[in-house]
Amino acid sequence: MTRYFVALQLGLAASLYSGTALADAWVQIEAQPTLTAATQSARVYANTLTNVAGFKLAGRWHAIVLGPYATDQDADLARRNLRAQGLIPRDSYISDGANFRQQFWPVGGLATLAPVETPQANVEAPSQQAVEATPIEQPAEPLPAEETPAEARRSEATLTRAEREELQIALRFAGFYKSTIDGSFGRGTRGSMAAWQADKGYEATGILTTKQRNEVVGTYRDFVASLGLTSVDDDVAGLTIDLPLGLVEFDSYVPPFAKYKAKDDSGVEVLLISQSGDEATLGGLYEIMQTLEIVPLEGPRSRDSNSFTLTGRDADMTSTTEARLQNGAIKGFTLIWPNGDFQRRDMALAAMRKWSATEAVLPDAYGDGAAQDIDLLAGLDIRRADITGSGFYVDAAGSVLTASSVVDQCTQILLDDTYPATVTATQEGMALLTPNGNLSPLAQANFDLRLPRLQSEIMVSGYPYEGRLGAASLSYGMMAEHKGLNGEEGILRLSVATQAGDFGGPVLASSGGVIGMLTPAPNTDRALPEDTGFAYDIEMISGFLSSNGITVSAADSDRDLSDLELVTYGRDVTTLVSCWN
């Protein structure tokens, strides 16, 4: 069972008092990220209030407001009366409407001047999640329309500590304040106020007027409200965490995840992690998470015995996964966020990192279960390489020979989906790979310098199905010709059915000796028979390897291997080569 509570985020306080007279004044009561949500909200408020209006704001946000009022004093009187009755959220504030764009509510109508009088009946408030805050004591007299620095300083003196801290937070959010949030308006705070005033075209006095404070704080509050940060108490997963429910909504339990999908095409997703386990389980989850599409390859990652952090970035999104082991359970979260909106992401991430856990753990068999598919884990897409092919070990240090077509223009190359490798040399369709760390292969290629007779049996060892089988497989065929279709030397023509994933794999004689490397067909505008294959012969391979410091090992047996021995040797000497971008 999941319960939601509105979260008190980052020192949100009640609205600042505004006494500045303007041609029009409005009470802004909330903002919604989509037109649909904003229209629905406006309709709910209109059931109780008579002067509801809605305007599109800059970007994707939509303001629900009351008004217009003739003066700020009228608007503030209405705001206080409505707040006292619980009809509008306590963080509603006064706006001059300068950032309002196209009106969307009332539908087809224009807002008209609202009366100062407000309903006094004890009417039940509309169902809206409002941020709770302590009411602010209002000044006895309204401030003049245009405040002098002295008047602004006097109005500033009426602010509570929470309001002063919120103003510093709002200035930091705007990019002007870099110091500690302490509620003290010292040199740093004054400097940030002056910088903000200069940026907005105001006189840079370093003392914000009431109107300017409302502008700074109102912008910040709109931003926070757009996230909809809400405390979620998930009894099933055993987690209490603040989530941006303005952008995500609960989807399903698919162990070990509680999944929250994007709301209103926000592109934001959340996974809550909850499972029983120990240090080995934590390590396994760390490895598995990195195979998912939601964790791109690029980005910092770290792990110790009790926790791990994964950050993945690509051209479209950034994901952050954090998990830790405590009391025999692994708890944590993944936050997936579209690129280009990092300020809100950082705010949501900071709130989510304050999660706490209970002893409850999401059972392995909870819910209906995820779709069963080899390309899915708990209903999430497993990341697949852009190109896969085959290669084979040519020395005891783990050097691999493969087709250059497999590894051209790769951001990352992995051997057996695990070991990073680097291209150290290429020549005529061949590529030599060197593992980035220590690697001890089970077998290395032994080359048979004697070409099999025409029409004798040969085998190709490779990964035709992108590693889905978990091991190399053998394709059986015949030696068709000791040269290419046009008489090219160094090329073997084979009669064998292969697939693109086999390219780069070794061609074996019945003795188990390597006699060639499978390569793509030469460019031709003719359609060749399906069982036509080509390979570079030993002379080309040995020359390439020798020129790059690899000593070629010769096969020392004339005995034909059994089928089991051939399969075992082929699997031990062949590796999956995957290209990632």
Secondary structure, 3 states (H helix, E strand, C coil): CEEEEECCCCCCCCCCCCCCCCCCEEEEEEEECCHHHHHHHHHHHHCCCCCEEEEECCCCCEEEEEEEECCHHHHHHHHHHHHHCCCCCCCCEEECCCCCCCEEECCCCCCCCCCCCCCCCCCCCCCCCCCCCCCCCCCCCCCCCCCCHHHHHHHHCCCCHHHHHHHHHHHHHCCCCCCCCCCCCCHHHHHHHHHHHHHHCCCCCCCCCHHHHHHHHHHHHHHHHHHCEEEEEECCCCEEEEEECCCEEEEEEECCEEEEEECCCCCCEEEEEEEECCHHHHHHHHHHHCCECCCCCECCEEECCCEEEEEEECCCEEEEEEEEEECCEEEEEEEEEECCCHHHHHHHHHHHCCCEECCCCCCCCCCCCCCCCCCEECCEEECCCCEEEEEEECCCCCCEEEEHHHHCCCCEEEECCCEEEEEEEEECCEEEEEECCCCCCCCCCCECCCCCCCCCEEEEEECCCCCCCCCCEEEEEEEEECCCCCCCCCEEEEECCCCHHHCCCEEECCCCCEEEEEECCCCCCCCCCCCEEEEEEHHHHHHHHHHCCCCCCECCCCCCCCHHHHHHHHHHHEEEEEEEC
